[in-house]
Amino acid sequence: MSLPRIRTVPTASGATAVQVIWRYVDRKPVLDHIGSAHSDEELALLVAKAQRLIDGDQLAFDIDTTGGVGNRGATGSADSPFAITSERAGYLLDAIRGAFSVLGLDTATGDDRVFYDLVAARIISPGSKFESIETLEEVGVQSASYSTIQRHLPGYATAEFLDRISGALASYAGIGPGVIVLYDVTTLYFETDKEAAAQTGFSKERRLESQITVGMLTDATGLPLSIGAFEGNRAETHTMLPMIQRLAQAYNLDDITVVADAGMFSAANKQAIVDAGLGYILGTKQREIPAVINSWRTQHPGQDYTHGQIWSAVNPAGVDKQDGNGTRLVTYYQYSQDRARRTLKGVAEQVAKAERAVAGTVPVKRNRYVNLKAPHKAVNYKLAEKHRALAGIKGYETNRLDFTAEQVIDAYRRLFKIEKSFRMAKSDLQARPIYHRKKDSIDAHLAVVMCAMACGHVLEQATGLSLKRLVRTLKKYRSITLNINGQTVYAHAPLPADVSELIEKLPKSD
């Protein structure tokens, strides 16, 4: 080990002592104690002083963090600090850039610096386009001016730009024949009453402001592939097919299976999906005990369902309008013990309340098990028994007869991935509210949000941390540039072992 060298040692008080070891005598170091640092800035200054001491220029850099006066300009004291000329959250910025590059978004966007900065700002601290300038400045990035950002927005709303983004994401996801895509919608409200695309409609947040409906397609892991804005009063069932057809045409896909919640499928919408040659998987609700389960109950009197038990029922589903051939469906029913436990608990509580209401000990409130049409108020035990028989049963309908029951059920359960993506958009990335009023600005905003979601997805997959926690962790570790008496000194905060391991897992840009 070459000497002299700088050594940092933790002290009992929690500070960090900085020392210069000149040589060893009888295995004992001969050293100078430079000082003790209580912050990253003080540590950087003491290390700089130690280095100048080693370089033989101690008098020129008389760094005194205790408040003394040096012989040249700033001393690093509280009264005369050195100037920090720049500060950068490099680890966080490198992580975001790595995810953006791995997804191929740098190439897809033509490495547009303004667009990338908007994506990075939304990941770090979501806000308006104007606020993104301040967000980037806080982490050491010089942003484009607000007027420049506004001038660039229309270009991000063009079909060509959006298709290139979707193409990069689809390529990363390995989209090809037989792909399973997830679809869901949400609503986003506006902070202005001058918006052009917004309409009054049913708000999932139960808000009164005007809104738009946003539809999103993801792959089976929840990676966003495409996002689209529709009028706020358009039915959710009318938003799905246009987006799927666009995806199919863009990548020449003739074998797509869409997975969506039952609310996405009207009878006409389902037929349109079939007519378009698409496969689908949807969850169904049972108001009556399915015939196949009733038959099983008759054959196995008194026998309980077993966890994971599956029944299947194949049935005709109308006539295909294209070729006149009958289209067949299969509905799988699966029993879950955990789902049954929750349902049975709710049934028991409601029946108990119904009994108290019928007995007159509590007022009659809305309760499905109180039969008010009977000659006298009565508890509807027959309905309760039917619900107990259905407890734990979930149905899954599909026209993919080549899929096994397990494949269908597993595909449907992946819907929580897209729900997680929408939660990320609304909470971590704060896609709402929308401050734009023009359609192209809204589409540009959603393009930024989708790319931020995709980068967040990659970072979460790589580290196992939530995006919010990852940003909070990496944002603390910064590199700084100091101006010490006319000379530039670079320093960075030391990394704990766990953070170093975390950084190793992050995607790297080329």
VOGU-3710 file (C-alpha; in Angstrom, 3 decimals, decimal comma):
1> mslprirtvp> 0,000/0,000/0,000  1,543/3,326/-1,087  2,227/6,022/1,476  1,310/8,641/2,394  -2,394/7,925/2,168  -5,696/9,236/3,481  -7,649/7,144/5,978  -11,221/7,671/7,164  -12,256/6,130/10,476  -15,693/6,106/12,149
11> tasgatavqv> -15,638/7,586/15,638  -17,645/6,631/18,700  -19,748/9,793/18,357  -20,854/8,822/14,879  -18,577/11,236/13,046  -15,914/10,285/10,500  -12,291/11,068/11,328  -9,967/11,941/8,452  -6,270/11,140/8,879  -3,119/11,186/6,794
21> iwryvdrkpv> -0,820/8,211/7,376  2,744/9,169/6,503  4,631/6,005/7,424  4,742/3,111/9,880  7,234/2,747/12,743  7,247/-0,600/14,542  3,982/-1,338/12,760  2,412/1,769/14,280  1,221/4,537/11,956  2,725/7,987/12,079
31> ldhigsahsd> -0,192/10,210/11,171  -1,817/13,599/11,265  -5,415/13,940/12,357  -7,084/16,368/9,940  -10,479/16,608/11,605  -13,858/14,924/12,156  -16,715/15,299/9,701  -20,386/15,229/10,609  -21,765/15,553/7,077  -20,876/14,559/3,531
41> eelallvaka> -19,863/18,134/2,757  -17,500/18,335/5,745  -16,038/14,968/4,820  -15,334/16,144/1,284  -13,621/19,254/2,582  -11,448/17,355/5,066  -10,438/14,835/2,419  -9,526/17,727/0,126  -7,403/19,253/2,899  -5,704/15,924/3,514
51> qrlidgdqla> -4,905/15,525/-0,169  -3,423/19,018/-0,387  -1,396/18,267/2,718  0,008/15,208/1,007  0,707/17,281/-2,097  2,837/19,652/-0,013  0,583/22,687/-0,337  -0,926/22,843/3,097  -0,520/26,590/3,529  -2,294/27,331/0,287
61> fdidttggvg> -5,276/25,240/1,373  -5,656/25,919/5,040  -9,056/24,197/5,442  -10,496/24,817/8,879  -13,964/23,357/9,469  -13,982/24,659/13,032  -14,340/28,265/11,987  -10,695/29,377/11,790  -9,376/31,647/9,086  -7,155/30,377/6,318
71> nrgatgsads> -4,698/32,442/4,376  -6,446/32,383/1,066  -10,135/33,176/0,369  -12,739/30,728/1,617  -11,635/28,420/4,398  -14,420/25,869/4,569  -15,638/27,414/7,827  -19,234/28,251/8,649  -18,464/31,911/8,011  -16,433/31,331/4,874
81> pfaitserag> -17,485/28,068/3,198  -16,144/26,667/-0,024  -18,486/27,006/-2,995  -20,279/23,890/-4,216  -20,383/24,563/-7,935  -22,623/21,609/-8,800  -24,448/18,704/-7,216  -25,840/15,651/-9,013  -27,921/12,623/-7,979  -25,878/10,526/-10,354
91> ylldairgaf> -26,884/7,066/-9,186  -30,578/7,842/-9,572  -30,129/9,528/-12,938  -27,983/6,670/-14,212  -30,635/4,164/-13,101  -33,380/5,977/-15,014  -31,186/6,387/-18,071  -30,292/2,705/-17,943  -33,947/1,629/-17,882  -34,813/4,059/-20,690
101> svlgldtatg> -31,958/2,661/-22,798  -32,662/-1,010/-22,057  -36,248/-0,523/-23,225  -34,962/0,936/-26,493  -36,770/4,212/-25,848  -33,648/6,266/-26,542  -33,581/4,992/-30,113  -37,365/5,119/-30,527  -37,526/8,779/-29,466  -34,474/9,817/-31,471
111> ddrvfydlva> -32,748/10,440/-28,142  -34,926/13,516/-27,719  -33,472/15,210/-24,644  -36,622/17,165/-23,792  -38,804/14,049/-23,824  -36,303/12,044/-21,771  -36,056/14,820/-19,190  -39,850/14,879/-18,842  -39,848/11,120/-18,243  -37,032/11,363/-15,694
121> ariispgskf> -38,715/14,240/-13,860  -42,005/12,316/-13,650  -40,192/9,351/-12,087  -38,275/11,520/-9,582  -41,033/13,879/-8,462  -44,207/14,009/-10,576  -45,696/17,397/-11,273  -46,593/19,794/-14,036  -44,335/20,416/-17,000  -43,250/23,682/-15,399
131> esietleevg> -42,446/21,939/-12,110  -40,324/19,372/-13,965  -37,728/22,101/-14,570  -37,258/22,595/-10,834  -37,300/18,836/-10,185  -34,440/18,284/-12,625  -32,494/21,233/-11,261  -32,652/19,697/-7,778  -30,872/16,553/-9,006  -28,290/18,401/-11,068
141> vqsasystiq> -29,831/18,450/-14,540  -30,212/21,593/-16,623  -33,639/21,330/-18,213  -34,910/22,938/-21,358  -36,965/26,097/-20,855  -40,724/25,907/-20,399  -41,311/27,475/-23,809  -39,079/24,821/-25,399  -41,000/22,054/-23,628  -44,309/23,497/-24,849
151> rhlpgyatae> -42,954/23,723/-28,373  -41,931/20,045/-28,340  -45,180/18,596/-26,910  -47,164/18,364/-30,178  -44,439/16,196/-31,683  -44,877/13,654/-28,881  -48,584/13,263/-29,704  -48,151/12,203/-33,335  -49,119/8,681/-34,346  -45,604/8,107/-35,681
161> fldrisgala> -43,946/9,033/-32,378  -46,399/6,989/-30,296  -46,027/3,981/-32,605  -42,237/4,097/-32,266  -42,580/4,060/-28,477  -45,055/1,171/-28,569  -42,750/-0,626/-31,008  -39,783/-0,342/-28,655  -41,825/-1,600/-25,700  -43,307/-4,445/-27,728
171> syagigpgvi> -39,830/-5,425/-28,932  -38,505/-5,433/-25,358  -41,485/-7,550/-24,254  -40,906/-10,011/-27,102  -44,404/-9,553/-28,541  -45,206/-12,154/-31,169  -47,877/-14,636/-32,340  -49,886/-16,136/-29,510  -49,286/-13,129/-27,272  -51,474/-12,552/-24,227
181> vlydvttlyf> -52,213/-8,894/-23,505  -53,991/-7,363/-20,534  -56,464/-4,516/-20,908  -58,001/-2,125/-18,414  -59,270/1,432/-18,261  -59,261/4,223/-15,731  -60,420/7,821/-15,606  -58,291/10,938/-15,184  -59,793/14,267/-14,217  -58,857/17,815/-15,195
191> etdkeaaaqt> -57,863/20,901/-13,202  -59,255/23,190/-15,895  -62,743/23,617/-17,308  -61,452/24,497/-20,793  -60,405/21,028/-21,906  -61,422/19,893/-25,346  -61,433/16,118/-24,955  -63,012/15,847/-21,528  -66,630/14,940/-20,914  -68,695/14,298/-17,852
201> gfskerrles> -68,904/10,572/-17,172  -68,689/7,957/-14,456  -65,549/8,698/-12,447  -63,732/5,851/-10,732  -62,596/8,422/-8,145  -66,211/9,637/-7,704  -65,212/13,164/-8,659  -67,382/15,807/-10,317  -64,707/17,317/-12,580  -64,679/16,583/-16,282
211> qitvgmltda> -62,562/13,609/-17,194  -61,137/11,437/-19,933  -61,123/7,665/-20,149  -57,671/6,134/-20,495  -57,227/2,633/-21,869  -53,970/0,714/-21,561  -52,611/-2,522/-22,969  -49,794/-4,329/-21,180  -48,020/-7,618/-21,651  -48,576/-10,454/-19,200
221> tglplsigaf> -46,019/-8,974/-16,765  -47,670/-5,546/-16,645  -45,209/-3,762/-18,971  -47,236/-1,076/-20,787  -47,432/-1,485/-24,555  -49,924/1,137/-25,626  -52,019/3,840/-24,027  -54,939/5,793/-25,435  -57,248/8,614/-24,408  -60,977/8,583/-25,096
231> egnraethtm> -63,856/10,909/-24,308  -64,823/10,714/-20,662  -68,369/9,642/-21,467  -67,393/6,820/-23,812  -68,328/3,365/-22,530  -65,356/1,317/-21,359  -66,428/-1,523/-23,654  -65,917/0,725/-26,705  -62,264/1,539/-25,961  -60,690/-1,917/-26,101
241> lpmiqrlaqa> -61,077/-3,131/-29,676  -59,556/-0,063/-31,402  -56,390/-0,329/-29,313  -56,030/-4,081/-29,839  -56,575/-3,773/-33,589  -53,938/-1,063/-33,794  -51,474/-3,275/-31,935  -52,287/-6,219/-34,205  -51,821/-4,149/-37,354  -48,595/-2,544/-36,142
251> ynldditvva> -46,913/-5,903/-35,493  -48,776/-8,071/-37,996  -50,211/-10,233/-35,251  -53,038/-12,611/-36,101  -53,089/-14,495/-32,808  -53,790/-12,237/-29,825  -55,621/-13,173/-26,662  -56,905/-10,267/-24,613  -57,499/-10,675/-20,886  -59,892/-8,234/-19,259
261> dagmfsaank> -62,397/-7,912/-16,477  -66,014/-8,787/-17,163  -66,962/-5,102/-17,215  -64,953/-4,650/-20,420  -67,163/-7,087/-22,348  -70,654/-6,310/-23,496  -72,381/-8,945/-25,647  -71,745/-6,849/-28,775  -68,160/-6,164/-27,762  -67,499/-9,847/-27,195
271> qaivdaglgy> -68,902/-10,691/-30,618  -66,732/-7,987/-32,182  -63,668/-9,498/-30,526  -64,561/-12,920/-31,948  -65,329/-11,461/-35,381  -61,904/-9,806/-35,384  -60,301/-13,203/-34,923  -59,074/-12,447/-31,415  -59,054/-14,705/-28,395  -60,325/-13,523/-25,045
281> ilgtkqreip> -60,336/-14,503/-21,387  -62,674/-12,823/-18,948  -63,881/-13,344/-15,430  -67,561/-14,080/-14,869  -69,903/-13,658/-11,931  -72,365/-16,379/-11,016  -75,842/-15,418/-9,905  -76,986/-19,018/-10,059  -75,145/-22,247/-9,313  -73,700/-23,403/-12,674
291> avinswrtqh> -75,252/-26,594/-14,027  -71,907/-28,409/-14,053  -71,417/-27,675/-10,341  -75,028/-28,548/-9,539  -74,490/-31,867/-11,279  -71,342/-32,498/-9,232  -73,198/-31,662/-6,001  -75,931/-34,164/-6,926  -73,360/-36,868/-7,578  -71,419/-36,081/-4,370
301> pgqdythgqi> -74,061/-35,313/-1,732  -72,668/-33,822/1,457  -69,132/-33,592/0,036  -67,260/-30,303/0,313  -65,368/-28,690/-2,514  -61,596/-29,016/-2,377  -59,233/-26,063/-2,710  -58,286/-25,525/-6,364  -61,037/-27,815/-7,687  -61,975/-27,029/-11,307
311> wsavnpagvd> -65,115/-27,726/-13,318  -65,465/-27,018/-17,035  -68,486/-26,354/-19,218  -68,309/-26,096/-23,004  -71,220/-24,402/-24,720  -72,121/-22,818/-28,101  -71,851/-19,040/-28,248  -73,839/-17,792/-31,180  -72,784/-17,859/-34,801  -69,635/-16,386/-36,213
321> kqdgngtrlv> -70,783/-13,696/-38,642  -67,786/-14,140/-40,932  -68,014/-17,769/-41,937  -71,254/-19,033/-40,442  -69,495/-21,606/-38,262  -70,616/-22,009/-34,685  -68,195/-20,463/-32,204  -67,721/-22,411/-29,002  -66,694/-21,225/-25,582  -65,517/-22,908/-22,466
331> tyyqysqdra> -66,118/-21,634/-18,962  -63,923/-22,917/-16,178  -64,995/-22,666/-12,568  -62,476/-22,886/-9,769  -62,985/-23,094/-6,023  -60,711/-21,139/-3,681  -60,767/-21,826/0,023  -59,587/-18,325/0,921  -62,216/-16,701/-1,306  -64,879/-18,960/0,236
341> rrtlkgvaeq> -63,816/-18,065/3,765  -64,227/-14,349/3,096  -67,595/-14,811/1,387  -68,987/-17,126/4,068  -67,986/-14,677/6,776  -69,886/-11,904/4,971  -72,951/-14,111/4,470  -73,017/-15,066/8,155  -72,796/-11,425/9,232  -75,566/-10,343/6,859
351> vakaeravag> -77,859/-13,218/7,872  -77,364/-12,347/11,553  -78,292/-8,717/10,832  -81,323/-9,875/8,833  -82,496/-12,007/11,767  -82,207/-9,040/14,143  -84,093/-6,827/11,691  -86,909/-9,365/11,301  -87,073/-9,764/15,082  -87,483/-6,005/15,399
361> tvpvkrnryv> -84,408/-5,448/17,554  -82,781/-3,242/14,926  -84,322/-1,102/12,182  -84,632/-2,630/8,736  -81,816/-1,373/6,536  -80,676/-2,499/3,129  -80,049/-6,221/3,472  -80,321/-8,787/0,701  -81,475/-11,470/3,136  -84,549/-9,601/4,387
371> nlkaphkavn> -87,574/-10,551/2,261  -89,944/-7,582/2,405  -92,317/-9,058/-0,189  -93,460/-11,907/2,063  -96,751/-11,507/4,005  -94,538/-10,781/6,975  -90,905/-9,783/7,042  -88,795/-12,921/6,818  -85,175/-13,972/6,472  -84,441/-15,291/2,995
381> yklaekhral> -82,531/-18,400/4,061  -82,894/-19,906/0,575  -80,897/-17,056/-0,962  -78,297/-17,322/1,774  -77,910/-21,038/1,091  -77,413/-20,361/-2,616  -74,698/-17,830/-1,826  -73,009/-20,335/0,481  -73,008/-22,861/-2,344  -71,386/-20,268/-4,622
391> agikgyetnr> -68,849/-19,119/-2,022  -65,320/-19,488/-3,337  -66,421/-20,155/-6,946  -64,948/-17,961/-9,677  -65,722/-18,359/-13,378  -63,357/-17,797/-16,314  -64,795/-17,680/-19,833  -62,687/-18,022/-22,987  -62,932/-18,892/-26,660  -59,422/-20,356/-26,565
401> ldftaeqvid> -60,315/-24,035/-26,476  -56,623/-24,876/-26,994  -55,735/-23,433/-23,563  -55,822/-25,638/-20,498  -57,885/-24,567/-17,511  -54,698/-23,751/-15,624  -53,436/-21,540/-18,458  -56,720/-19,636/-18,625  -56,914/-19,066/-14,878  -53,245/-18,074/-14,636
411> ayrrlfkiek> -53,675/-15,563/-17,483  -56,686/-13,970/-15,802  -54,906/-13,685/-12,472  -52,247/-11,604/-14,174  -54,765/-8,767/-14,406  -53,473/-7,508/-11,084  -50,311/-6,562/-13,002  -52,137/-3,956/-15,071  -54,022/-2,781/-12,003  -50,639/-2,292/-10,321
421> sfrmaksdlq> -49,449/-0,316/-13,351  -52,479/1,973/-13,147  -51,893/2,427/-9,416  -48,302/3,402/-10,190  -49,518/5,910/-12,769  -51,991/7,496/-10,360  -49,890/7,479/-7,191  -46,146/7,235/-7,844  -46,285/9,014/-11,212  -49,354/11,176/-10,531
431> arpiyhrkkd> -50,812/11,025/-14,020  -53,801/12,914/-12,620  -54,870/15,661/-12,540  -54,328/16,802/-16,121  -53,505/20,459/-16,640  -53,634/20,370/-20,459  -56,727/21,187/-22,477  -55,636/20,342/-26,043  -55,859/16,803/-27,388  -52,249/16,703/-28,598
441> sidahlavvm> -50,932/17,916/-25,229  -53,018/15,261/-23,445  -51,650/12,534/-25,726  -48,105/13,818/-25,166  -48,691/13,773/-21,404  -49,872/10,161/-21,569  -46,839/9,219/-23,699  -44,555/10,581/-20,975  -46,535/8,762/-18,280  -46,423/5,458/-20,191
451> camacghvle> -42,649/5,648/-20,687  -42,189/6,519/-17,011  -44,358/3,510/-16,117  -42,258/1,274/-18,364  -38,996/2,528/-16,818  -40,468/2,061/-13,350  -41,508/-1,479/-14,278  -37,949/-2,334/-15,376  -36,401/-0,804/-12,243  -38,808/-2,606/-9,917
461> qatglslkrl> -38,227/-5,920/-11,682  -34,448/-5,455/-11,424  -34,271/-4,418/-7,760  -37,355/-5,873/-6,096  -38,075/-2,428/-4,585  -41,045/-0,202/-5,266  -40,274/2,704/-7,560  -41,003/5,226/-4,832  -38,621/3,565/-2,388  -35,894/3,183/-5,019
471> vrtlkkyrsi> -36,068/6,872/-5,919  -36,017/7,881/-2,263  -32,966/5,671/-1,622  -30,830/6,678/-4,594  -31,693/10,362/-4,438  -29,745/10,708/-1,178  -26,376/9,719/-2,665  -24,899/12,539/-4,676  -21,674/13,662/-6,218  -20,544/17,264/-5,673
481> tlningqtvy> -18,071/19,612/-7,280  -16,270/22,097/-5,028  -14,416/25,257/-5,938  -11,517/25,401/-3,485  -9,474/28,582/-3,988  -9,875/28,460/-7,737  -9,395/24,730/-8,144  -12,092/22,146/-8,781  -12,425/19,236/-6,379  -14,811/16,329/-6,961
491> ahaplpadvs> -16,358/14,340/-4,103  -19,201/11,920/-3,566  -21,053/10,502/-0,614  -19,777/7,055/0,436  -22,159/4,198/-0,371  -23,296/1,681/2,252  -22,793/-1,943/1,258  -26,520/-2,580/0,675  -26,820/0,431/-1,630  -23,745/-0,698/-3,577
501> elieklpksd> -25,387/-4,093/-4,077  -28,588/-2,372/-5,179  -26,741/-0,278/-7,768  -25,142/-3,419/-9,214  -28,629/-4,748/-10,035  -29,667/-1,666/-11,990  -29,801/-1,689/-15,797  -26,891/0,102/-17,453  -27,099/2,349/-20,487  -24,821/1,646/-23,427
//
